[in-house]
């Protein structure tokens, strides 16, 4: 069986609102394994709500979410490796303590891979998180998340606060550390920076999917880059 044809994530008519304000409106899509998918949209488009729903941090009002055929649960949490857009590690924690925390917490954590990547970046394992630059903090968090052998990696703004050289390293880390049976969802507004690694995109606006497809097909059909397409779809 070819794993890349498996449906890894499915949203079926999913809606969510907060106090009467619609955050997601009847969202339907399927994602298969072995892909890097860009979840793209302006602020307030519903990206973070979608990510929280698939992580089981929120419950949909309508519809169903399936991860590998299962609804979000402790079982699916073990399949999803999530990088939030905020710092989630204790500022007083040493880098090595963060590695040990992940090793204790996640059965699929590859400690040797994490240590190798941290060494690659010359990040001192004895440093406390609060003494690292913003860029190095982001790198540590990404390395920990990508060192799990998960089925779905969900990265919320993984390159937001880092310089262009660090962005290249981060993108290379993402591409080289996921397996053909896994997929990566990247939510970002820095489209031109990540366009080169994407297989598919989902454009969200006002809680609805306004465009979805294979990146190469969209470029051929429109005669535009994904960044140009995004700008024309979302121009004020």
Secondary structure, DSSP 8 states (H G I E B T S, - for coil): --GGGSEEEEEEEEEEEETTEEEEEEEEEEEESS-EEEEE--TTSSHHHHHHHHTTSS--SEEEEEETTB-SSHHHHTTEEEE-SS--S-TT-BHHHHHHHHHHH-TTB-HHHHHHHHHHTT--TTSBGGGS-HHHHHHHHHHHHHTB--SEEEEESTTTTS-HHHHHHHHHHHHHTS-TT-EEEEEES-HHHHGGG-SEEEEEETTEEEEEEEHHHHHHHHSS-HHHHHHHHT--
